[in-house]
Amino acid sequence: MTALGVLALAVGVLLIVIEAHAPTYGALGVLGTGLAGTGVWLLFTSGGLGVEVALPVTLGVAAAGLGVVAVTGRKVLSAHREPVHTGLQSLVGSEATVRQWDGDEGQVELDGELWRAQMEFGYTDIPGAGDSVVVEHVHGLTLSVRRREPWELPC
């Protein structure tokens, strides 16, 4: 019975570690917590300590494990709802500085890089060199920009 308890405890801990590195949304964590609790139960009951010690320890391990899985699951679900802030889409909403502008197209500087830019559809106010613009969309290597609204300007 001791060997079975050690095996259940080891597999349970292994599943919890895998859960930390693989996106299973808590499935392996719950299974691992159950196996770890079962392993602790088997270890305590096989050693002659009896149910008086095994039950509280097992419930404590199970409660702690399920608490960790619940907190992790909540963080996963909240992160799942957040918009992606990497790659080109992270540029949307950023402030760029106009370097040169001619007609509907120009060149802007954003984070130390020069980008080809065009006015966002519906905006007719042509920016001048040094003006601040806001990135609305990214189309390949071209940024669609608009002038800052008066309420967006720093005080």
N, CA, C and O of each residue as an XYZ file, in Angstrom:
620
protein
N       0.818     -1.195      0.000
C       0.000      0.000      0.000
C       0.865      1.264      0.000
O       0.484      2.284     -0.573
N       2.025      1.187      0.644
C       2.927      2.337      0.688
C       3.435      2.677     -0.707
O       3.496      3.851     -1.075
N       3.800      1.663     -1.485
C       4.301      1.897     -2.845
C       3.220      2.553     -3.707
O       3.521      3.439     -4.506
N       1.983      2.129     -3.553
C       0.886      2.715     -4.309
C       0.670      4.178     -3.897
O       0.390      5.029     -4.741
N       0.798      4.458     -2.612
C       0.668      5.828     -2.130
C       1.756      6.735     -2.676
O       1.484      7.869     -3.072
N       3.002      6.236     -2.699
C       4.117      7.022     -3.238
C       3.909      7.262     -4.729
O       4.150      8.363     -5.222
N       3.461      6.230     -5.448
C       3.210      6.362     -6.885
C       2.108      7.397     -7.145
O       2.262      8.248     -8.021
N       1.026      7.339     -6.413
C      -0.078      8.291     -6.600
C       0.380      9.719     -6.280
O       0.034     10.666     -6.985
N       1.158      9.854     -5.212
C       1.655     11.175     -4.841
C       2.606     11.727     -5.904
O       2.522     12.902     -6.260
N       3.509     10.885     -6.413
C       4.468     11.328     -7.431
C       3.760     11.699     -8.734
O       4.076     12.724     -9.339
N       2.807     10.876     -9.167
C       2.077     11.178    -10.402
C       1.234     12.443    -10.221
O       1.127     13.250    -11.144
N       0.642     12.618     -9.049
C      -0.137     13.824     -8.781
C       0.711     15.071     -8.859
O       0.309     16.057     -9.477
N       1.882     15.044     -8.238
C       2.780     16.199     -8.292
C       3.248     16.433     -9.728
O       3.344     17.582    -10.159
N       3.536     15.380    -10.467
C       3.954     15.511    -11.861
C       2.853     16.167    -12.701
O       3.139     17.028    -13.534
N       1.610     15.769    -12.489
C       0.503     16.376    -13.232
C       0.333     17.854    -12.886
O       0.003     18.661    -13.755
N       0.557     18.209    -11.625
C       0.462     19.617    -11.231
C       1.572     20.422    -11.900
O       1.340     21.551    -12.333
N       2.771     19.855    -11.989
C       3.879     20.541    -12.660
C       3.590     20.686    -14.149
O       3.864     21.735    -14.731
N       3.039     19.645    -14.772
C       2.684     19.732    -16.195
C       1.616     20.802    -16.398
O       1.651     21.534    -17.387
N       0.674     20.895    -15.472
C      -0.376     21.922    -15.558
C       0.224     23.328    -15.557
O      -0.294     24.233    -16.211
N       1.301     23.498    -14.830
C       1.944     24.818    -14.775
C       2.579     25.200    -16.105
O       2.793     26.383    -16.368
N       2.883     24.215    -16.949
C       3.578     24.484    -18.207
C       2.749     24.200    -19.458
O       3.190     24.507    -20.566
N       1.573     23.629    -19.306
C       0.728     23.311    -20.464
C      -0.660     23.898    -20.226
O      -1.196     23.786    -19.124
N      -1.241     24.513    -21.236
C      -2.554     25.152    -21.053
C      -3.695     24.144    -21.100
O      -4.315     23.952    -22.146
N      -3.974     23.501    -19.974
C      -5.085     22.542    -19.924
C      -6.268     23.104    -19.138
O      -7.231     22.385    -18.870
N      -6.201     24.393    -18.766
C      -7.282     25.091    -18.071
C      -7.691     24.397    -16.783
O      -8.869     24.389    -16.427
N      -6.724     23.814    -16.081
C      -6.975     23.235    -14.779
C      -7.306     21.766    -14.761
O      -7.405     21.183    -13.681
N      -7.482     21.135    -15.914
C      -7.870     19.720    -15.942
C      -6.801     18.842    -15.294
O      -7.111     18.016    -14.436
N      -5.544     19.020    -15.703
C      -4.474     18.214    -15.109
C      -4.210     18.621    -13.668
O      -3.813     17.784    -12.858
N      -4.421     19.887    -13.334
C      -4.224     20.341    -11.964
C      -5.213     19.702    -11.003
O      -4.839     19.284     -9.907
N      -6.464     19.627    -11.408
C      -7.477     18.998    -10.555
C      -7.187     17.506    -10.406
O      -7.263     16.964     -9.304
N      -6.858     16.848    -11.507
C      -6.526     15.425    -11.448
C      -5.281     15.194    -10.599
O      -5.237     14.258     -9.801
N      -4.268     16.047    -10.768
C      -3.042     15.925     -9.979
C      -3.294     16.149     -8.502
O      -2.723     15.452     -7.664
N      -4.139     17.108     -8.172
C      -4.465     17.368     -6.773
C      -5.193     16.172     -6.166
O      -4.919     15.781     -5.031
N      -6.115     15.599     -6.920
C      -6.817     14.410     -6.435
C      -5.874     13.238     -6.209
O      -5.976     12.540     -5.200
N      -4.957     13.022     -7.148
C      -3.991     11.929     -6.991
C      -3.032     12.191     -5.836
O      -2.697     11.268     -5.093
N      -2.587     13.433     -5.674
C      -1.695     13.753     -4.562
C      -2.413     13.533     -3.228
O      -1.835     12.976     -2.295
N      -3.659     13.964     -3.140
C      -4.435     13.727     -1.923
C      -4.634     12.245     -1.649
O      -4.543     11.799     -0.506
N      -4.906     11.487     -2.703
C      -5.056     10.032     -2.553
C      -3.742      9.408     -2.097
O      -3.730      8.529     -1.236
N      -2.635      9.869     -2.683
C      -1.323      9.352     -2.289
C      -1.019      9.625     -0.830
O      -0.501      8.754     -0.132
N      -1.338     10.835     -0.353
C      -1.119     11.163      1.062
C      -2.008     10.285      1.934
O      -1.566      9.790      2.970
N      -3.247     10.091      1.525
C      -4.173      9.236      2.276
C      -3.614      7.824      2.392
O      -3.590      7.247      3.479
N      -3.163      7.269      1.264
C      -2.622      5.905      1.283
C      -1.354      5.818      2.131
O      -1.156      4.825      2.831
N      -0.512      6.813      2.083
C       0.717      6.793      2.882
C       0.414      6.840      4.378
O       1.031      6.111      5.155
N      -0.525      7.683      4.789
C      -0.834      7.773      6.208
C      -1.582      6.543      6.718
O      -1.318      6.080      7.827
N      -2.502      6.016      5.933
C      -3.269      4.861      6.408
C      -2.448      3.587      6.361
O      -2.712      2.668      7.136
N      -1.472      3.499      5.490
C      -0.653      2.283      5.432
C       0.400      2.268      6.529
O       0.926      1.203      6.851
N       0.721      3.412      7.108
C       1.739      3.482      8.152
C       1.197      3.204      9.540
O       1.956      3.257     10.507
N      -0.075      2.913      9.673
C      -0.658      2.605     10.964
C      -1.098      3.835     11.745
O      -1.499      3.709     12.902
N      -1.037      5.000     11.158
C      -1.452      6.194     11.876
C      -2.963      6.321     11.960
O      -3.500      6.955     12.869
N      -3.632      5.715     11.007
C      -5.080      5.688     11.070
C      -5.747      6.894     10.453
O      -5.103      7.837      9.992
N      -7.055      6.824     10.465
C      -7.881      7.833      9.835
C      -7.833      9.159     10.600
O      -8.074     10.214     10.014
N      -7.525      9.119     11.893
C      -7.501     10.339     12.696
C      -6.487     11.349     12.162
O      -6.721     12.556     12.226
N      -5.372     10.865     11.638
C      -4.343     11.746     11.097
C      -4.496     11.880      9.583
O      -4.319     12.965      9.030
N      -4.823     10.785      8.923
C      -4.869     10.776      7.466
C      -5.949     11.687      6.909
O      -5.724     12.369      5.909
N      -7.098     11.710      7.527
C      -8.205     12.517      6.994
C      -7.919     14.020      7.036
O      -8.101     14.680      6.013
N      -7.489     14.591      8.144
C      -7.200     16.032      8.135
C      -6.049     16.413      7.206
O      -6.104     17.443      6.535
N      -5.008     15.582      7.170
C      -3.869     15.891      6.298
C      -4.293     15.816      4.842
O      -3.938     16.695      4.056
N      -5.034     14.801      4.466
C      -5.491     14.646      3.091
C      -6.409     15.798      2.695
O      -6.273     16.348      1.602
N      -7.333     16.164      3.563
C      -8.225     17.281      3.258
C      -7.442     18.588      3.144
O      -7.769     19.428      2.305
N      -6.426     18.769      3.966
C      -5.586     19.960      3.878
C      -4.830     20.038      2.570
O      -4.790     21.089      1.930
N      -4.220     18.910      2.165
C      -3.498     18.872      0.885
C      -4.463     19.114     -0.268
O      -4.150     19.866     -1.190
N      -5.622     18.489     -0.225
C      -6.602     18.656     -1.296
C      -7.112     20.100     -1.350
O      -7.258     20.663     -2.435
N      -7.381     20.696     -0.200
C      -7.876     22.078     -0.182
C      -6.817     23.042     -0.705
O      -7.126     23.951     -1.476
N      -5.572     22.844     -0.287
C      -4.496     23.718     -0.775
C      -4.317     23.565     -2.282
O      -4.171     24.559     -2.993
N      -4.329     22.342     -2.767
C      -4.165     22.100     -4.205
C      -5.309     22.680     -5.018
O      -5.080     23.292     -6.061
N      -6.534     22.495     -4.554
C      -7.681     23.042     -5.267
C      -7.697     24.570     -5.204
O      -8.145     25.227     -6.143
N      -7.210     25.131     -4.101
C      -7.091     26.584     -4.015
C      -6.116     27.131     -5.043
O      -6.384     28.147     -5.683
N      -4.981     26.454     -5.200
C      -3.997     26.875     -6.208
C      -4.591     26.755     -7.605
O      -4.419     27.649     -8.434
N      -5.288     25.659     -7.867
C      -5.916     25.479     -9.180
C      -6.981     26.546     -9.420
O      -7.099     27.052    -10.536
N      -7.755     26.898     -8.397
C      -8.790     27.932     -8.557
C      -8.175     29.293     -8.864
O      -8.656     30.005     -9.745
N      -7.117     29.658     -8.143
C      -6.461     30.945     -8.388
C      -5.846     30.967     -9.783
O      -5.969     31.952    -10.511
N      -5.187     29.876    -10.148
C      -4.579     29.795    -11.474
C      -5.648     29.846    -12.559
O      -5.476     30.543    -13.559
N      -6.732     29.132    -12.381
C      -7.819     29.143    -13.357
C      -8.426     30.522    -13.521
O      -8.750     30.937    -14.635
N      -8.581     31.233    -12.415
C      -9.133     32.586    -12.500
C      -8.202     33.506    -13.280
O      -8.659     34.311    -14.091
N      -6.905     33.392    -13.039
C      -5.935     34.215    -13.767
C      -5.917     33.857    -15.249
O      -5.783     34.739    -16.097
N      -6.049     32.576    -15.568
C      -6.074     32.154    -16.971
C      -7.301     32.734    -17.666
O      -7.199     33.242    -18.783
N      -8.445     32.663    -17.022
C      -9.667     33.190    -17.636
C      -9.610     34.701    -17.797
O     -10.078     35.225    -18.808
N      -9.047     35.417    -16.823
C      -8.957     36.876    -16.966
C      -7.951     37.251    -18.044
O      -8.164     38.225    -18.765
N      -6.864     36.503    -18.171
C      -5.883     36.777    -19.228
C      -6.453     36.434    -20.598
O      -6.082     37.054    -21.594
N      -7.338     35.466    -20.657
C      -7.948     35.056    -21.919
C      -8.810     36.169    -22.503
O      -8.940     36.278    -23.722
N      -9.405     37.006    -21.633
C     -10.280     38.084    -22.085
C      -9.514     39.333    -22.509
O     -10.084     40.197    -23.175
N      -8.253     39.451    -22.148
C      -7.455     40.632    -22.450
C      -7.066     40.656    -23.930
O      -6.811     39.605    -24.519
N      -7.020     41.834    -24.528
C      -6.564     41.916    -25.916
C      -5.062     41.654    -26.009
O      -4.324     41.850    -25.044
N      -4.634     41.217    -27.158
C      -3.226     40.922    -27.373
C      -2.447     42.230    -27.468
O      -2.853     43.152    -28.174
N      -1.331     42.304    -26.756
C      -0.515     43.516    -26.760
C       0.878     43.231    -27.293
O       1.862     43.749    -26.764
N       0.972     42.423    -28.321
C       2.274     42.109    -28.904
C       2.195     42.271    -30.412
O       1.110     42.368    -30.985
N       3.339     42.297    -31.035
C       3.394     42.383    -32.484
C       2.928     43.736    -32.983
O       2.929     44.719    -32.243
N       2.534     43.776    -34.233
C       2.117     45.035    -34.844
C       0.875     45.629    -34.195
O       0.721     46.850    -34.163
N      -0.015     44.784    -33.675
C      -1.250     45.302    -33.076
C      -0.979     46.100    -31.806
O      -1.840     46.860    -31.363
N       0.211     45.942    -31.208
C       0.535     46.726    -30.025
C       0.777     48.194    -30.375
O       0.805     49.044    -29.485
N       0.953     48.501    -31.666
C       1.170     49.883    -32.085
C      -0.114     50.701    -32.091
O      -0.061     51.928    -32.006
N      -1.260     50.045    -32.189
C      -2.539     50.751    -32.257
C      -2.746     51.548    -30.967
O      -2.640     51.013    -29.863
N      -3.042     52.831    -31.132
C      -3.232     53.717    -29.998
C      -1.962     54.434    -29.572
O      -2.005     55.313    -28.711
N      -0.831     54.069    -30.167
C       0.440     54.706    -29.821
C       0.537     56.085    -30.445
O      -0.136     56.391    -31.429
N       1.391     56.912    -29.851
C       1.620     58.253    -30.357
C       2.854     58.237    -31.255
O       3.892     57.685    -30.891
N       2.726     58.846    -32.426
C       3.838     58.965    -33.370
C       4.041     60.442    -33.689
O       3.137     61.261    -33.521
N       5.242     60.763    -34.150
C       5.570     62.139    -34.527
C       5.763     62.210    -36.029
O       6.507     61.415    -36.603
N       5.093     63.163    -36.668
C       5.199     63.324    -38.115
C       6.581     63.880    -38.451
O       7.003     64.886    -37.882
N       7.288     63.223    -39.379
C       8.585     63.709    -39.866
C       8.403     64.509    -41.157
O       8.985     65.579    -41.333
N       7.587     63.966    -42.046
C       7.254     64.692    -43.274
C       5.885     64.228    -43.747
O       5.479     63.097    -43.484
N       5.178     65.106    -44.446
C       3.829     64.755    -44.920
C       3.596     65.439    -46.249
O       3.933     66.609    -46.426
N       3.000     64.681    -47.210
C       2.685     65.217    -48.529
C       1.352     64.634    -48.968
O       1.276     63.449    -49.292
N       0.313     65.437    -48.985
C      -1.006     64.969    -49.401
C      -1.621     64.073    -48.351
O      -1.794     64.466    -47.197
N      -1.955     62.834    -48.777
C      -2.578     61.877    -47.862
C      -1.561     60.940    -47.213
O      -1.935     60.150    -46.347
N      -0.312     61.004    -47.597
C       0.696     60.083    -47.083
C       1.882     60.843    -46.521
O       2.116     62.006    -46.849
N       2.616     60.162    -45.675
C       3.798     60.777    -45.104
C       4.643     59.759    -44.376
O       4.502     58.550    -44.557
N       5.525     60.283    -43.550
C       6.433     59.440    -42.791
C       6.358     59.887    -41.333
O       6.430     61.079    -41.033
N       6.211     58.911    -40.429
C       6.128     59.212    -39.004
C       7.199     58.427    -38.258
O       7.682     57.396    -38.727
N       7.554     58.938    -37.095
C       8.508     58.240    -36.227
C       7.748     57.702    -35.028
O       7.018     58.430    -34.355
N       7.932     56.417    -34.774
C       7.273     55.755    -33.660
C       8.292     54.869    -32.965
O       8.827     53.943    -33.575
N       8.562     55.136    -31.717
C       9.549     54.374    -30.933
C      10.910     54.329    -31.621
O      11.579     53.296    -31.612
N      11.314     55.434    -32.208
C      12.626     55.519    -32.839
C      12.706     54.923    -34.230
O      13.784     54.890    -34.823
N      11.592     54.451    -34.762
C      11.557     53.842    -36.094
C      10.727     54.719    -37.032
O       9.748     55.337    -36.614
N      11.128     54.765    -38.299
C      10.376     55.514    -39.305
C       9.396     54.575    -39.997
O       9.759     53.472    -40.405
N       8.153     55.024    -40.124
C       7.086     54.239    -40.736
C       6.422     55.066    -41.835
O       6.322     56.290    -41.747
N       5.977     54.372    -42.858
C       5.129     54.992    -43.869
C       3.748     55.126    -43.241
O       3.287     54.217    -42.549
N       3.087     56.255    -43.478
C       1.784     56.493    -42.847
C       0.821     57.108    -43.844
O       1.221     57.754    -44.813
N      -0.452     56.892    -43.583
C      -1.517     57.517    -44.365
C      -2.601     57.949    -43.393
O      -2.726     57.406    -42.296
N      -3.389     58.944    -43.818
C      -4.460     59.429    -42.954
C      -5.557     58.380    -42.847
O      -5.905     57.724    -43.828
N      -6.086     58.235    -41.664
C      -7.210     57.340    -41.422
C      -8.414     57.847    -42.195
O      -8.614     59.056    -42.305
N      -9.220     56.936    -42.732
C     -10.392     57.295    -43.509
C     -11.312     58.198    -42.680
O     -11.625     57.895    -41.529
N     -11.731     59.296    -43.278
C     -12.648     60.200    -42.609
C     -11.978     61.400    -41.975
O     -12.659     62.346    -41.581
N     -10.665     61.385    -41.868
C      -9.947     62.519    -41.282
C      -9.321     63.333    -42.404
O      -8.622     62.785    -43.257
N      -9.568     64.632    -42.408
C      -9.066     65.481    -43.490
C      -8.033     66.493    -43.015
O      -7.409     67.162    -43.839
N      -7.840     66.619    -41.723
C      -6.893     67.588    -41.163
C      -5.468     67.072    -41.393
O      -5.044     66.118    -40.741
N      -4.738     67.687    -42.303
C      -3.395     67.246    -42.680
C      -2.390     67.685    -41.610
O      -2.329     68.869    -41.279
N      -1.608     66.760    -41.069
C      -0.624     67.128    -40.057
C       0.633     67.721    -40.689
O       0.929     67.489    -41.861
N       1.346     68.475    -39.903
C       2.612     69.042    -40.342
C       3.768     68.369    -39.628
O       3.564     67.609    -38.681
N       4.984     68.647    -40.083
C       6.171     68.059    -39.456
C       6.219     68.438    -37.978
O       6.036     69.601    -37.619
N       6.464     67.461    -37.142
C       6.540     67.670    -35.701
C       5.229     67.478    -34.979
O       5.213     67.447    -33.748
N       4.111     67.347    -35.708
C       2.810     67.144    -35.072
C       2.704     65.735    -34.500
O       3.346     64.798    -34.974
N       1.895     65.619    -33.494
C       1.645     64.323    -32.869
C       0.415     63.684    -33.515
O      -0.614     64.340    -33.679
N       0.519     62.416    -33.878
C      -0.607     61.677    -34.452
C      -0.786     60.371    -33.673
O       0.116     59.920    -32.966
N      -1.961     59.785    -33.821
C      -2.300     58.537    -33.140
C      -2.463     57.440    -34.179
O      -3.111     57.648    -35.205
N      -1.886     56.282    -33.924
C      -2.011     55.138    -34.828
C      -3.379     54.500    -34.620
O      -3.728     54.121    -33.503
N      -4.147     54.383    -35.692
C      -5.474     53.771    -35.639
C      -5.463     52.328    -36.127
O      -6.120     51.474    -35.533
N      -4.726     52.040    -37.201
C      -4.659     50.695    -37.776
C      -3.267     50.460    -38.316
O      -2.516     51.400    -38.579
N      -2.934     49.189    -38.477
C      -1.675     48.809    -39.110
C      -2.021     47.939    -40.310
O      -2.684     46.911    -40.170
N      -1.569     48.354    -41.491
C      -1.800     47.603    -42.727
C      -0.430     47.269    -43.297
O       0.184     48.096    -43.970
N       0.047     46.063    -43.029
C       1.389     45.697    -43.484
C       2.416     46.578    -42.813
O       2.559     46.551    -41.590
N       3.149     47.374    -43.618
C       4.141     48.283    -43.069
C       3.684     49.739    -43.124
O       4.494     50.658    -43.006
N       2.391     49.936    -43.304
C       1.830     51.281    -43.360
C       0.908     51.495    -42.160
O       0.065     50.655    -41.849
N       1.086     52.625    -41.502
C       0.246     52.973    -40.365
C      -0.847     53.922    -40.811
O      -0.580     54.892    -41.520
N      -2.077     53.650    -40.401
C      -3.172     54.603    -40.590
C      -3.223     55.453    -39.344
O      -3.380     54.940    -38.236
N      -3.089     56.776    -39.530
C      -2.995     57.672    -38.381
C      -4.055     58.761    -38.462
O      -4.676     58.970    -39.504
N      -4.248     59.442    -37.354
C      -5.129     60.594    -37.272
C      -4.484     61.581    -36.306
O      -3.653     61.213    -35.476
N      -4.884     62.835    -36.435
C      -4.387     63.844    -35.493
C      -5.000     63.604    -34.127
O      -6.093     63.050    -34.011
N      -4.306     64.016    -33.124
C      -4.835     63.910    -31.765
C      -6.026     64.836    -31.605
O      -6.027     65.960    -32.108
N      -7.028     64.360    -30.909
C      -8.184     65.191    -30.572
C      -7.753     66.173    -29.478
O      -6.808     65.900    -28.738
N      -8.444     67.317    -29.373
C      -8.051     68.302    -28.347
C      -8.048     67.729    -26.931
O      -7.195     68.095    -26.123
N      -8.976     66.849    -26.624
C      -9.034     66.288    -25.279
C      -7.924     65.274    -25.033
O      -7.694     64.897    -23.884
N      -7.218     64.816    -26.089
C      -6.135     63.857    -25.924
C      -4.788     64.534    -25.731
O      -3.823     63.871    -25.349
N      -4.693     65.829    -25.984
C      -3.426     66.546    -25.869
C      -3.026     66.662    -24.409
O      -3.879     66.867    -23.546
N      -1.714     66.530    -24.121
C      -1.259     66.660    -22.731
C      -1.444     68.090    -22.230
O      -1.354     69.045    -23.001
N      -1.699     68.223    -20.954
C      -1.929     69.561    -20.364
C      -0.637     70.302    -20.153
O      -0.647     71.434    -19.669
